[in-house]
């Protein structure tokens, strides 16, 4: 997913909603973690893997 697509989707949601992470192992009521930071990764490995800038939700 690209940042522009994420922004487009987020604009439709409640701006006061909590942002969480659910992986494929979590059910509807389970949380893997809360998102506490959004950062541009400086990992050369990730930048090379994805072919450009990478944003990480932490």
N, C-alpha and C positions, 0 to 999 in steps of 0.2 A: 504494500500500500504506500502510496506517495503522500507527502504532507498535504498537498492541495486536496486530495480525496478525503483525508482525515478531517481537515478543516470543514469541508463541505458537509460531511456527515455530522460533525459536532455542532454545527450551526443549527441543526434541527432539534437538538436535545436541550434539556433543562440545564441552564448554565450553572446552577447550584448543585447539580448531581455529583456524587463522589465518583472518581475514576478508579477502577480496580482492574486487576489482571486475572483472567480465568484461562487456564490452559486446557488442553483437550482432556486432561485427567480430572478436572473439576466438574461437578454437577452445577445445576442452576443456582443452588443455594450456597455454593462453596467459593472461597476467595483464595487465590494463590498469593496475591499481595496488593497493596494500594500503590497507586502511582504517586510518587512524591516529587519527582523531578523529570523534566524534559530537557535533554541535552543533545547537542550535535557531537557525534562520536568522532574522536580523532584517531581511532584505530585504523591503521593502514590496511590491516587484514580485512576488516569489514568494508572499508571504502573500495578496496579492490574486488572483493566478493560481489558487492552490489553495483559496482560500476559507477560510483559517485558518492555524494554526501549521504550520510546515514544519521537519522535521528533516533535516539534511544529513550524509551520510557522507563524510568527507574522507580 
